[in-house]
Amino acid sequence: MKFNLMKQSRYFHHSVFKIMIILLMTVNFCKADDSHNDQQTMLSLHNKLRALHHAPSLVWDDTLASFAESYASKCKFKHSGSSYGENLAAGYPTVSEAINVWYAEQKYYSYGRPGFSYNTGHFTQLVWRGTQKIGCAYVACNGNNGTPGNYLVCEYSPAGNISSRAYFSNNVLPRINS
């Protein structure tokens, strides 16, 4: 009887090991697939919101995305200081939620008195008409370097938020009435 239990135990452990390998392969596949889905979500949501303000669609740029990934992986919640336009968000459970929070700043923007404000800077960069390319990264920081949860970094080129009323008037247009 003891021999059979040992044999069954080895069989059980071998089966568990196989299942664990399959699960790890599935998780890695899903992680890569999620990254692609996040990219599609980032680009399509940006373009949907930009269209509401007569801004042309952005194209995904791998150079910007690589820069965003490199910077986001440091989990430092502060602007990089690069020459790109940049939006940051941390602690939001989804890419869509973070981008929608940036867009919600629209309610504080004054089209009658255009210009930069810390209360609307994410929104104005998001819809800036002169911006043509985007690259983003979404990483799990979970408190690393004080950055909570997931960290979204989006890089924009050419950069928006150029401090001139004329630039804001030409690049941040009122929402289309629907």
Residue frames relative to the residue before (quaternion, step in Angstrom):
aa qw qx qy qz dx dy dz
M 1.0000 0.0000 0.0000 0.0000 0.00 0.00 0.00
K 0.6366 0.5337 -0.3341 0.4453 3.55 0.94 -0.83
F 0.6289 0.5405 -0.3254 0.4543 3.61 0.99 -0.79
N 0.6650 0.5014 -0.3065 0.4609 3.60 0.91 -0.86
L 0.6386 0.5155 -0.3323 0.4647 3.59 0.99 -0.77
M 0.6413 0.5127 -0.3234 0.4704 3.57 0.97 -0.84
K 0.6555 0.5073 -0.3079 0.4671 3.57 0.94 -0.91
Q 0.6600 0.4871 -0.3011 0.4863 3.58 0.97 -0.87
S 0.6344 0.5365 -0.3299 0.4481 3.58 0.99 -0.80
R 0.6544 0.4953 -0.3121 0.4786 3.60 0.95 -0.87
Y 0.6367 0.5237 -0.3192 0.4675 3.58 0.99 -0.82
F 0.6441 0.5239 -0.3103 0.4630 3.57 0.98 -0.92
H 0.6848 0.4780 -0.2914 0.4665 3.61 0.84 -0.97
H 0.6238 0.5311 -0.3314 0.4679 3.59 1.05 -0.75
S 0.6629 0.4995 -0.2955 0.4729 3.60 0.97 -0.85
V 0.6362 0.5140 -0.3246 0.4751 3.57 0.98 -0.84
F 0.6356 0.5357 -0.3229 0.4526 3.57 0.97 -0.85
K 0.6478 0.5113 -0.3124 0.4704 3.60 0.95 -0.87
I 0.6533 0.5130 -0.3084 0.4635 3.56 0.94 -0.91
M 0.6488 0.5191 -0.3235 0.4527 3.60 0.95 -0.86
I 0.6416 0.5129 -0.3280 0.4666 3.60 0.97 -0.80
I 0.6510 0.5086 -0.3143 0.4678 3.58 0.93 -0.87
L 0.6566 0.5065 -0.3139 0.4624 3.59 0.94 -0.84
L 0.6551 0.5056 -0.3180 0.4628 3.59 0.93 -0.85
M 0.6397 0.5075 -0.3283 0.4749 3.57 1.00 -0.77
T 0.6473 0.5171 -0.3119 0.4651 3.59 0.99 -0.81
V 0.6481 0.5114 -0.3194 0.4651 3.59 0.93 -0.88
N 0.6702 0.4873 -0.3090 0.4668 3.61 0.88 -0.87
F 0.6312 0.5153 -0.3315 0.4756 3.59 0.99 -0.75
C 0.6744 0.4872 -0.2981 0.4680 3.59 0.90 -0.92
K 0.6182 0.5452 -0.3521 0.4434 3.57 1.02 -0.74
A 0.6634 0.4822 -0.3044 0.4845 3.58 0.91 -0.88
D 0.6501 0.5107 -0.3120 0.4682 3.58 0.97 -0.83
D 0.6286 0.5295 -0.3339 0.4615 3.61 1.02 -0.79
S 0.6192 0.5484 -0.3427 0.4454 3.57 1.01 -0.80
H 0.6557 0.4898 -0.3024 0.4887 3.58 0.98 -0.84
N 0.6506 0.5077 -0.3136 0.4696 3.58 0.98 -0.83
D 0.6248 0.5259 -0.3365 0.4688 3.59 1.02 -0.77
Q 0.6343 0.5279 -0.3296 0.4586 3.59 0.95 -0.86
Q 0.6632 0.4948 -0.3031 0.4728 3.58 0.89 -0.91
T 0.6475 0.5174 -0.3122 0.4642 3.59 0.97 -0.87
M 0.6522 0.5230 -0.3173 0.4477 3.59 0.88 -0.95
L 0.7109 0.4592 -0.2625 0.4634 3.56 0.81 -1.02
S 0.7076 0.4660 -0.2884 0.4461 3.60 0.75 -0.96
L 0.6587 0.4915 -0.3265 0.4668 3.62 0.95 -0.73
H 0.6085 0.5295 -0.3541 0.4733 3.60 0.98 -0.74
N 0.7073 0.4723 -0.2765 0.4475 3.58 0.79 -1.01
K 0.6123 0.5388 -0.3469 0.4631 3.59 1.06 -0.67
L 0.7020 0.4576 -0.2692 0.4747 3.59 0.88 -0.95
R 0.6276 0.5350 -0.3317 0.4581 3.59 1.04 -0.73
A 0.6260 0.5550 -0.3379 0.4312 3.58 0.98 -0.81
L 0.6069 0.5643 -0.3488 0.4377 3.59 1.12 -0.59
H 0.7494 0.3354 -0.1782 0.5424 3.59 1.28 -0.37
H 0.5702 -0.6387 0.3580 0.3726 3.59 1.17 0.66
A 0.4633 0.6652 -0.4615 0.3604 3.60 1.13 0.53
P 0.4899 -0.6775 0.4573 0.3029 3.60 -0.90 0.85
S 0.6255 -0.5513 0.4062 0.3740 3.54 -1.25 0.48
L 0.3959 -0.6841 0.5648 0.2373 3.51 -1.20 0.67
V 0.2622 -0.7095 0.6181 0.2142 3.55 -1.30 0.31
W 0.5178 -0.6320 0.4834 0.3144 3.54 -1.17 0.71
D 0.1080 -0.7920 0.6000 0.0329 3.56 -0.95 0.91
D 0.4061 -0.7523 0.4708 0.2179 3.57 -0.58 1.18
T 0.6039 0.5477 -0.3611 0.4527 3.61 1.09 -0.59
L 0.6606 0.4831 -0.3011 0.4894 3.57 0.95 -0.87
A 0.6496 0.5188 -0.3156 0.4575 3.60 0.97 -0.84
S 0.6446 0.5105 -0.3222 0.4691 3.61 1.00 -0.76
F 0.6335 0.5115 -0.3277 0.4792 3.56 1.01 -0.80
A 0.6539 0.5155 -0.3079 0.4603 3.58 0.93 -0.93
E 0.6544 0.5154 -0.3062 0.4609 3.59 0.95 -0.87
S 0.6556 0.5116 -0.3056 0.4637 3.56 0.92 -0.92
Y 0.6959 0.4596 -0.2767 0.4775 3.57 0.91 -0.89
A 0.6657 0.5174 -0.3114 0.4384 3.61 0.85 -0.94
S 0.6431 0.5541 -0.3314 0.4118 3.60 0.98 -0.78
K 0.5862 0.5614 -0.3680 0.4536 3.60 1.26 -0.24
C 0.2607 -0.8111 0.4827 0.2029 3.58 1.32 -0.36
K 0.4170 0.6539 -0.5089 0.3736 3.57 0.94 0.93
F 0.2367 -0.8002 0.5386 0.1166 3.57 -0.46 1.22
K 0.5273 0.5271 -0.4986 0.4421 3.50 0.21 1.41
H 0.6179 -0.5674 0.3875 0.3821 3.56 -1.17 0.53
S 0.5452 -0.6680 0.4241 0.2769 3.52 -1.09 0.85
G 0.3948 -0.7195 0.4821 0.3068 3.58 1.11 -0.61
S 0.4027 0.7178 -0.4754 0.3109 3.60 1.24 0.30
S 0.6044 -0.5606 0.4203 0.3792 3.56 -1.30 0.08
Y 0.5415 0.6122 -0.3993 0.4154 3.59 1.28 -0.08
G 0.5030 -0.5381 0.5440 0.4020 3.53 -1.32 0.17
E 0.0545 -0.8327 0.5507 -0.0197 3.60 -0.99 0.70
N 0.0589 -0.7542 0.6533 0.0305 3.54 -1.04 0.91
L 0.1239 -0.7841 0.6075 0.0296 3.54 -1.05 0.91
A 0.0741 0.7637 -0.6406 0.0301 3.55 -1.18 0.64
A 0.0219 -0.8000 0.5996 -0.0071 3.58 -0.99 0.83
G 0.7754 0.3777 -0.2764 0.4240 3.51 -1.19 0.69
Y 0.5714 0.5772 -0.3965 0.4279 3.60 1.22 -0.02
P 0.4910 -0.7129 0.4178 0.2759 3.59 -0.86 0.91
T 0.7919 0.1687 -0.1096 0.5765 3.61 1.18 -0.40
V 0.6275 -0.5180 0.4366 0.3838 3.52 -1.32 0.43
S 0.6587 0.5320 -0.3111 0.4316 3.59 0.87 -0.95
E 0.6543 0.5137 -0.3226 0.4516 3.57 0.92 -0.86
A 0.6528 0.5132 -0.3180 0.4576 3.60 0.92 -0.86
I 0.6810 0.4807 -0.2944 0.4674 3.60 0.86 -0.93
N 0.6505 0.5094 -0.3201 0.4636 3.60 0.99 -0.73
V 0.5999 0.5311 -0.3613 0.4770 3.61 1.12 -0.53
W 0.6166 0.5183 -0.3496 0.4785 3.59 1.00 -0.74
Y 0.6870 0.4927 -0.2900 0.4485 3.57 0.84 -0.96
A 0.6104 0.5838 -0.3481 0.4067 3.60 1.05 -0.70
E 0.5243 0.6276 -0.4121 0.4018 3.60 1.22 -0.31
Q 0.4466 0.7087 -0.4395 0.3243 3.59 1.26 -0.30
K 0.6294 0.5702 -0.3447 0.3998 3.59 0.97 -0.78
Y 0.6973 0.4462 -0.2726 0.4902 3.61 1.21 -0.37
Y 0.5706 0.6155 -0.3787 0.3900 3.59 1.26 -0.19
S 0.2309 -0.7691 0.5846 0.1157 3.57 -0.99 0.91
Y 0.2805 -0.7668 0.5572 0.1516 3.56 -0.46 1.23
G 0.6133 0.5514 -0.3357 0.4551 3.61 1.21 -0.47
R 0.7618 0.1720 -0.1059 0.6155 3.58 1.22 -0.51
P 0.0608 -0.8552 0.5140 0.0269 3.59 0.53 1.16
G 0.3861 0.7015 -0.5451 0.2484 3.52 -1.14 0.68
F 0.6406 -0.5355 0.3914 0.3869 3.53 -1.32 0.10
S 0.0580 0.7491 -0.6590 0.0336 3.52 -1.20 0.72
Y 0.5320 -0.6245 0.4660 0.3313 3.57 -1.07 0.71
N 0.6337 0.5403 -0.3284 0.4456 3.59 1.20 -0.45
T 0.7919 0.2920 -0.1361 0.5188 3.60 1.21 -0.41
G 0.3872 0.7828 -0.4343 0.2208 3.59 1.26 -0.04
H 0.6297 0.5133 -0.3467 0.4689 3.60 1.04 -0.66
F 0.6512 0.5244 -0.3051 0.4560 3.55 0.94 -0.94
T 0.7035 0.4745 -0.2939 0.4400 3.59 0.74 -1.02
Q 0.6291 0.5019 -0.3498 0.4795 3.62 1.05 -0.63
L 0.6298 0.5622 -0.3324 0.4205 3.57 0.94 -0.86
V 0.7996 0.2991 -0.1450 0.5001 3.62 0.86 -0.92
W 0.3546 0.7630 -0.4815 0.2454 3.62 1.28 0.04
R 0.4404 -0.7509 0.4364 0.2276 3.58 -0.50 1.28
G 0.6858 0.5151 -0.2881 0.4259 3.60 0.98 -0.79
T 0.5595 0.5886 -0.3990 0.4258 3.58 1.20 -0.28
Q 0.1750 -0.8249 0.5355 0.0469 3.57 -0.91 0.97
K 0.8028 0.2180 -0.0822 0.5489 3.59 1.09 -0.71
I 0.0871 -0.7792 0.6198 0.0329 3.52 -1.25 0.59
G 0.0519 0.7451 -0.6650 0.0029 3.51 -1.29 0.54
C 0.0446 -0.8221 0.5668 -0.0292 3.56 -0.80 1.00
A 0.1218 -0.7483 0.6416 0.1165 3.52 -1.37 0.22
Y 0.1359 -0.7680 0.6247 0.0378 3.54 -1.13 0.79
V 0.0674 0.8250 -0.5513 0.1040 3.58 -0.31 1.25
A 0.4487 -0.6558 0.5359 0.2853 3.55 -1.25 0.49
C 0.1064 -0.7991 0.5906 0.0354 3.58 -0.57 1.17
N 0.0482 -0.8683 0.4920 0.0398 3.58 1.11 -0.76
G 0.7935 -0.3179 0.1419 0.4992 3.56 0.86 1.01
N 0.4581 0.6762 -0.4579 0.3509 3.60 1.22 -0.18
N 0.8338 0.0151 -0.0799 0.5460 3.60 -0.76 1.08
G 0.6680 -0.5312 0.2909 0.4324 3.57 1.14 0.60
T 0.5448 0.6048 -0.4050 0.4164 3.59 1.27 0.10
P 0.3065 -0.8021 0.4840 0.1684 3.61 -0.43 1.19
G 0.8773 0.1161 -0.0563 0.4623 3.55 -1.26 0.57
N 0.7736 -0.2797 0.2635 0.5039 3.51 -1.05 -0.91
Y 0.2325 -0.7790 0.5768 0.0797 3.54 -1.08 0.84
L 0.1177 -0.7879 0.6039 0.0259 3.57 -0.72 1.15
V 0.0090 -0.7646 0.6439 -0.0255 3.55 -0.88 1.05
C 0.0241 -0.7809 0.6242 -0.0049 3.59 -0.81 1.04
E 0.1805 -0.7646 0.6152 0.0664 3.52 -0.99 1.00
Y 0.1434 -0.8052 0.5750 0.0230 3.58 -0.97 0.95
S 0.0228 0.7878 -0.6150 0.0233 3.57 -1.08 0.76
P 0.4848 -0.2912 -0.8096 0.1573 1.48 -1.61 1.90
A 0.6153 -0.5727 0.4053 0.3594 3.53 -1.21 0.59
G 0.3297 -0.7112 0.5847 0.2087 3.53 -1.23 0.59
N 0.6976 0.5024 -0.3412 0.3803 3.52 -1.32 -0.47
I 0.2399 0.7522 -0.5629 0.2446 3.56 0.96 0.92
S 0.4215 -0.7747 0.4258 0.2022 3.54 -0.57 1.23
S 0.4851 0.5766 -0.5165 0.4067 3.51 0.08 1.36
R 0.5201 -0.6498 0.4500 0.3238 3.58 -0.87 0.91
A 0.6373 0.5346 -0.3354 0.4422 3.57 0.98 -0.83
Y 0.6464 0.5095 -0.3256 0.4652 3.61 0.95 -0.82
F 0.6664 0.4874 -0.3101 0.4713 3.60 0.90 -0.84
S 0.6380 0.5314 -0.3332 0.4466 3.61 0.96 -0.80
N 0.7242 0.4409 -0.2365 0.4745 3.57 1.00 -0.81
N 0.7770 0.3835 -0.1740 0.4679 3.61 1.13 -0.57
V 0.7352 0.2887 -0.2031 0.5787 3.60 1.20 -0.33
L 0.0303 -0.8411 0.5382 -0.0458 3.52 -0.03 1.35
P 0.6057 -0.5681 0.4010 0.3868 3.59 -1.12 0.59
R 0.6116 -0.5568 0.4293 0.3629 3.50 -1.27 0.54
I 0.4966 -0.6296 0.5150 0.3029 3.54 -1.12 0.79
N 0.3972 -0.6863 0.5492 0.2638 3.58 -0.95 0.84
S 0.0817 -0.8213 0.5638 0.0307 3.57 -0.75 1.01
